[in-house]
Amino acid sequence: MVLGSRIAGTGSYAPAKVLTNAELERLVDTSDAWISERTGIKERRIAAPEECTSDLALRASRAALEAASLDARELDMIVMGTITPDRQLPACAAYLQQKLGVSGIPAFDISAACAGFVYAMSIGDQFIRTGAARNVLVVGAELLSRVTNWMDRNTCVLFGDGAGAVVLTPATEGSGRVLSSKLHTDATLTESLCIPAGGSREPLTHAGLDERRNTVQMVGNDIFRIAVKNLSSASRSALDAAGLTPEDVDWLVPHQANLRIIAQVSTRLGIPLERFVVNIDRYGNTSSASIPIALDEAVRDGRVKSGQTVLMCALGAGISWASALVRL
Ligand code: ACO
């Protein structure tokens, strides 16, 4: 009998180039003090010109496969959360599959913005639960620097590039497992966070390009309020579904969008900030990559240990949000 899925290995990769707040001060009318106080971000990573999203995903995936002691040829499926695929067509997961040297297995992208990784992990978990797949590679990878308007101080100080991955395999008696996951979308705030041009609603024109309508535009305040509320409620529903309470959570790995959002979620849930994995200061908001990067770092530095209970929650454009509760 299939008992569900477990995380058998984690991996992550962040490009070498560091862009500091001080460097951004020379690009737009901002300051290290404003960025640090309003967001918690000190620096972010920026991909090299020759790197694309599947390159970042490949590095993270190889690390996760190695940690899981699995060969890429043993995978049954690849699910990738991303809003910055290599090309609009085909799926970025197809390029990743090619780079991993495998073929024939399903490989597809999930577009749920910052919630993309949790969405992808929930899908992988369902496939393993039903017995339709055994080994699933789940990836969150983004190259947001390519869809950032570097003249807009409202957004350009927030984002960074990176990738994270986990390998899901069938849970066994006494092993860890994905305990629950909850996925949500509410379309009332679609225009508050979007890339306006480049799709069928608004094909990219020369004028649109001049106005940088092919980059992320966000009304940050709208998203902030809903983020605190929805991340807290989604976290509670994942706990309720597993019959657990906030006291049972060893670590909360939240999406890293704003330290003030994370702090307010901590207060609402009654889980002290010391039990949150936070790395926003070093990476900024890497959208779907933020949770798997933070998880991988905490696993590798020994904070998150086998047998512990980890809660993940994320919210992004859509508005899409999601939570997952995992016993490692
Ligand atoms: N430097 C200096 N001043 C700035 C900067 C900056 N980089 N950016 C904005 N300001 C100014 C504004 O112009 C405004 O000035 P004004 O009062 O003269 O008009 C002032 O600071 C306050 O602006 P707010 O937007 O109200 O600032 P806020 O405190 O809300 O912080 C932020 C903005 C950081 C974007 C915050 O709202 C936030 O984190 N929102 C949530 C983001 C999020 O979770 N996104 C979802 C994931 S992203 C995705 O899906 C791709």
Residues whose N, C-alpha, C, O or C-beta is under 5 A from the ligand:
A	BS01	ACO	D29 T30 S31 W34 R38 T39 A113 C114 R153 N154 V157 G220 N221 I223 F224 A227 A257 N258 S287 L315 G316 A317
